[in-house]
Amino acid sequence: MVIESLFYFSLAVLQALEDGLKKADADPSVKAVMICGENGKFSAGADIRGFSAPQSHPGIGLAPIVSLIESSEKPVVAAIEGVALGGGLEVALGCHYRVAHVKARMGLPEVTIGLLPGAEGTQRLPRLIGVPAALDMITTGKHIPATEALKLGLVDEIAEENTIEAAIRLANKVIGQPLAPRRLSLKPVPTLPNMEAFLREALVKVKKQARGCLAPELCVQAVRAASERPFAEGLRRERELFRLLLSSGQARALQYAFFAERAVRRWATPAGASWSSANAQPVRSAAVIGLGTMGRGIVTSLVKANIPVVALEQDLENLKKGRKAVMLLLEREAMKMEGGAQRLDFHNPARLQFTVDFDLLRDVDLVIEAVFENMALKKEIFHKLSKICKPGALLCTNTSALNINEIASATSRPQQVIGTHFFSPAHVMRLLEIIYGSHTSPSAIATAMQLAKALNKIGVVVGNCFGFVGNRMMFPYVQQAVFLLEEGSRPEAVDEVLEDFGFKIGPFRMSDLAGLDVGWRSRQGQGLTGPSLPAGTPARQRHGQRYSPLPDLLCEHGRFGQKTGHGWYLYEKAGGRTATPDPWLHNFLARYRDTHGIKARAIDQEEILERCLFALINEGFAILAEGIASGPEHLDVIYINGYGWPRHRGGPMFYASTVGLPRVLAKLEQYSEVHPDVPGLRPNAFLRKLVAVGSPPLQEWMSYVSWQSPKL
Ligand SMILES: CC(C)(COP(=O)(O)OP(=O)(O)OC[C@H]1O[C@@H](n2cnc3c(N)ncnc32)[C@H](O)[C@@H]1OP(=O)(O)O)[C@@H](O)C(=O)NCCC(=O)NCCSC(=O)/C=C/CCCCCCCCCCCCC(=O)O
């Protein structure tokens, strides 16, 4: 008998499974049962949306179904095609045998949505594949390919072609064989000589990896229960821990992030262009201009995506340096991949070509310019590109702040110019901010989004303004961090608060890593510091607003961060990575305060957190009101994937909604009153409006935006 299931479980699917199993058990003519999915997909597990209404969640019925499958007196074989994830894999674990298609993937990704495999998965999996492998799968949520599943003993057979037929063959073969040895609930968990130490270390590891995130920690506890308690008691513990996670708030944030990352694919612009009507152009070849840090990562990313690349530098010396660095990156990437260098084929000039000759860009479908942030240079390059490249080619600029319209104005085809803001390291970071200018065509946006997908990145479409979304929100955050130093705090104190909140890295460590000279050059360009600053400008004021010259002063002392061995922290050497608090910096801050008559005060953690985060969030409301992004999810996806925002807090705008908009507003009002010369702390009108209309849920915010004066 064959029972089919659906892509993800609804109550109806579970009911069908139960009915089918009962019918099969009762029917003497049925000798074995095979469970498979529809359309080549076994199951992606329970419907994630349902967890916001747990009482009526279909998942509640899943564990009894898994038990029902396992206790069947007839052999039950799972035929796994596509994916078997979460509850889907738990159903397969209830089966007596598992056959997987060679291209199938399996995993227990509940941890990534703030939960644990609550349909008995934490108790069955360790019994099948042992504690180390089970713990790895359960605490990381990674998907494993069928070949690895076979090695682990997770599946019994792999089918190269027809999985259903292979599963039926196996079912026929095992009819009449005893089922008890195949019932995982009856098996003991394989012992380890050092189980206690292993579990202790695993806990330390997950706590370090996912700072402040509850789910990985509770997953370890559930697996510990499997290793220490009888099956039924382990199940009770699993259920208890699952409930704890469900009510923790983190699960809601992580599930929001899951759907937000999918929602941003449905992009739209205030002018009416959208994903549903725009057509992407094929990208069969690409070129990258500039082989600095960003260019190297972008080339690597393109090669990994199997897109032939021409990599261009301005002269042979830079080309040689760039080529060496790219090859090294590719070799490292190849080592991590199955099939390695052969699969990437980067020694083949048809796949990757290095040149100083612009003429080789004539036929490519897409160019990504990745030279350093200099408007004049970028315009010169785009002027050249517009003359050389074929008419349909998409011209992308990798910039973190510069005006896309101005760059496009150097070409004869502004409709094909678009910003693609990669994040460093570009072959690793998943975010791609895609910036359309006033003339960018819908098809160009669709093509850039398609490119993001091909590069395995999350593309987020945003409008054109200084710093776009990510950096624009970052400016007030970093500004508050520096103001806090002026007022009496220290870099390590500020970083610690933000890292405890969950950021991978605090603002000062981040600034040291990125290089203080980057911002310095930008501020010089804006006339905020350096020779173009008008004489007589007050040291701590620009355009009537508070300004801190601290980062400029550090640069004037040659303190550029890690690269020079000192910045906000001290490092063991130039290029060193280990930051230690620097007594020189502390003295420098004290002297600075004396010079400017600032009386240092003790600043508590709450003020550090609120001033930095609420200033960032406040800018987010401005961005939404101006139509620079089409929804709060866009901002959150950018922050989670590009700026190390803790995923389990759902992104800055989601966080604001959990704190409560009235509280965010009240705090901003309070800080703004104390610092009237800091516009970043002045509550944005859109935030005020949302509070005035009763703080609607985040999903409804955009219906309160009036786009009378979009800055697009
Ligand atoms: C790999 C994927 C499956 C596919 O990827 P891809 O091909 O890229 O496609 P996507 O764009 O990602 O997805 C396509 C659309 O499908 C939507 N989708 C996918 N999976 C799900 C899902 N599981 N639920 C809902 N929606 C899903 C996706 O959003 C896309 O939609 P759209 O096109 O954007 O509209 C990939 O999608 C993926 O990885 N999916 C997630 C897989 C996953 O995480 N699965 C685990 C789910 S959780 C689970 O299975 C748990 C089961 C056990 C439950 C145990 C319950 C115990 C009950 C205890 C109850 C306690 C009671 C409390 C009350 C009390 O106190 O008493």
The ligand as an SDF file (V2000), in Angstrom:
LIG
                    3D

 67 69  0  0  0  0  0  0  0  0999 V2000
   14.4040   23.6730    1.5620 C   0  0  0  0  0  0  0  0  0  0  0  0
   13.0090   24.2400    1.5000 C   0  0  0  0  0  0  0  0  0  0  0  0
   12.0020   23.2160    1.9270 C   0  0  0  0  0  0  0  0  0  0  0  0
   12.6930   24.6240    0.0400 C   0  0  0  0  0  0  0  0  0  0  0  0
   13.5450   25.6410   -0.3660 O   0  0  0  0  0  0  0  0  0  0  0  0
   13.2780   26.4240   -1.7380 P   0  0  0  0  0  0  0  0  0  0  0  0
   13.0960   25.4400   -2.8200 O   0  0  0  0  0  0  0  0  0  0  0  0
   14.3530   27.4480   -1.8510 O   0  0  0  0  0  0  0  0  0  0  0  0
   11.8670   27.1100   -1.5630 O   0  0  0  0  0  0  0  0  0  0  0  0
   11.4280   28.2090   -0.5340 P   0  0  0  0  0  0  0  0  0  0  0  0
   11.2290   29.4590   -1.2550 O   0  0  0  0  0  0  0  0  0  0  0  0
   12.2720   28.2310    0.6610 O   0  0  0  0  0  0  0  0  0  0  0  0
   10.0090   27.6410   -0.0930 O   0  0  0  0  0  0  0  0  0  0  0  0
    8.9140   27.6560   -0.9880 C   0  0  0  0  0  0  0  0  0  0  0  0
    7.6900   28.1680   -0.2600 C   0  0  0  0  0  0  0  0  0  0  0  0
    7.3410   27.2380    0.7500 O   0  0  0  0  0  0  0  0  0  0  0  0
    7.2940   27.8680    2.0100 C   0  0  0  0  0  0  0  0  0  0  0  0
    7.7100   26.8760    3.0120 N   0  0  0  0  0  0  0  0  0  0  0  0
    8.7100   26.0120    2.9140 C   0  0  0  0  0  0  0  0  0  0  0  0
    8.7570   25.2130    3.9880 N   0  0  0  0  0  0  0  0  0  0  0  0
    7.7510   25.6040    4.7740 C   0  0  0  0  0  0  0  0  0  0  0  0
    7.2680   25.1720    6.0320 C   0  0  0  0  0  0  0  0  0  0  0  0
    7.8390   24.1280    6.6830 N   0  0  0  0  0  0  0  0  0  0  0  0
    6.2190   25.7900    6.5610 N   0  0  0  0  0  0  0  0  0  0  0  0
    5.6110   26.8250    5.9090 C   0  0  0  0  0  0  0  0  0  0  0  0
    6.0270   27.2890    4.7040 N   0  0  0  0  0  0  0  0  0  0  0  0
    7.0750   26.6730    4.1570 C   0  0  0  0  0  0  0  0  0  0  0  0
    8.2560   29.0490    1.8880 C   0  0  0  0  0  0  0  0  0  0  0  0
    7.9390   30.0240    2.8250 O   0  0  0  0  0  0  0  0  0  0  0  0
    7.9640   29.4850    0.4660 C   0  0  0  0  0  0  0  0  0  0  0  0
    6.7640   30.2130    0.4810 O   0  0  0  0  0  0  0  0  0  0  0  0
    6.5840   31.5100   -0.4220 P   0  0  0  0  0  0  0  0  0  0  0  0
    6.7510   31.0550   -1.8250 O   0  0  0  0  0  0  0  0  0  0  0  0
    7.6530   32.4760   -0.0330 O   0  0  0  0  0  0  0  0  0  0  0  0
    5.2300   31.9920   -0.1000 O   0  0  0  0  0  0  0  0  0  0  0  0
   12.9080   25.4800    2.3720 C   0  0  0  0  0  0  0  0  0  0  0  0
   11.6870   26.1290    2.1530 O   0  0  0  0  0  0  0  0  0  0  0  0
   13.0180   25.2190    3.8350 C   0  0  0  0  0  0  0  0  0  0  0  0
   14.0990   25.0720    4.3350 O   0  0  0  0  0  0  0  0  0  0  0  0
   11.8780   25.1690    4.5290 N   0  0  0  0  0  0  0  0  0  0  0  0
   11.8230   25.0830    5.9640 C   0  0  0  0  0  0  0  0  0  0  0  0
   11.9810   23.6850    6.4280 C   0  0  0  0  0  0  0  0  0  0  0  0
   11.8510   23.6170    7.9150 C   0  0  0  0  0  0  0  0  0  0  0  0
   12.3450   24.4220    8.6540 O   0  0  0  0  0  0  0  0  0  0  0  0
   11.1550   22.5750    8.3850 N   0  0  0  0  0  0  0  0  0  0  0  0
   10.9210   22.3630    9.7460 C   0  0  0  0  0  0  0  0  0  0  0  0
    9.5980   22.9060   10.1040 C   0  0  0  0  0  0  0  0  0  0  0  0
    9.2280   22.7040   11.8000 S   0  0  0  0  0  0  0  0  0  0  0  0
    8.7650   21.1010   11.9320 C   0  0  0  0  0  0  0  0  0  0  0  0
    8.7270   20.3910   10.9710 O   0  0  0  0  0  0  0  0  0  0  0  0
    8.4050   20.6600   13.2790 C   0  0  0  0  0  0  0  0  0  0  0  0
    7.8290   19.4950   13.4490 C   0  0  0  0  0  0  0  0  0  0  0  0
    7.5830   18.9610   14.7800 C   0  0  0  0  0  0  0  0  0  0  0  0
    6.4940   19.6730   15.4570 C   0  0  0  0  0  0  0  0  0  0  0  0
    6.3600   19.0930   16.7930 C   0  0  0  0  0  0  0  0  0  0  0  0
    5.3360   19.8030   17.4950 C   0  0  0  0  0  0  0  0  0  0  0  0
    5.3000   19.3170   18.8870 C   0  0  0  0  0  0  0  0  0  0  0  0
    4.0570   19.8120   19.4240 C   0  0  0  0  0  0  0  0  0  0  0  0
    4.2170   20.2940   20.7980 C   0  0  0  0  0  0  0  0  0  0  0  0
    3.1910   21.3680   20.9110 C   0  0  0  0  0  0  0  0  0  0  0  0
    3.2850   22.0410   22.1900 C   0  0  0  0  0  0  0  0  0  0  0  0
    1.9510   22.6120   22.4320 C   0  0  0  0  0  0  0  0  0  0  0  0
    2.0420   23.9440   22.9310 C   0  0  0  0  0  0  0  0  0  0  0  0
    0.7960   24.3090   23.5720 C   0  0  0  0  0  0  0  0  0  0  0  0
    0.8390   23.9120   24.9700 C   0  0  0  0  0  0  0  0  0  0  0  0
    1.5290   24.5860   25.7580 O   0  0  0  0  0  0  0  0  0  0  0  0
    0.1780   22.9450   25.3250 O   0  0  0  0  0  0  0  0  0  0  0  0
  1  2  1  0
  2  3  1  0
  2  4  1  0
  2 36  1  0
  4  5  1  0
  5  6  1  0
  6  7  2  0
  6  8  1  0
  6  9  1  0
  9 10  1  0
 10 11  2  0
 10 12  1  0
 10 13  1  0
 13 14  1  0
 14 15  1  0
 15 16  1  0
 15 30  1  0
 16 17  1  0
 17 18  1  0
 17 28  1  0
 18 19  1  0
 18 27  1  0
 19 20  2  0
 20 21  1  0
 21 22  1  0
 21 27  2  0
 22 23  1  0
 22 24  2  0
 24 25  1  0
 25 26  2  0
 26 27  1  0
 28 29  1  0
 28 30  1  0
 30 31  1  0
 31 32  1  0
 32 33  2  0
 32 34  1  0
 32 35  1  0
 36 37  1  0
 36 38  1  0
 38 39  2  0
 38 40  1  0
 40 41  1  0
 41 42  1  0
 42 43  1  0
 43 44  2  0
 43 45  1  0
 45 46  1  0
 46 47  1  0
 47 48  1  0
 48 49  1  0
 49 50  2  0
 49 51  1  0
 51 52  2  0
 52 53  1  0
 53 54  1  0
 54 55  1  0
 55 56  1  0
 56 57  1  0
 57 58  1  0
 58 59  1  0
 59 60  1  0
 60 61  1  0
 61 62  1  0
 62 63  1  0
 63 64  1  0
 64 65  1  0
 65 66  2  0
 65 67  1  0
M  END
$$$$
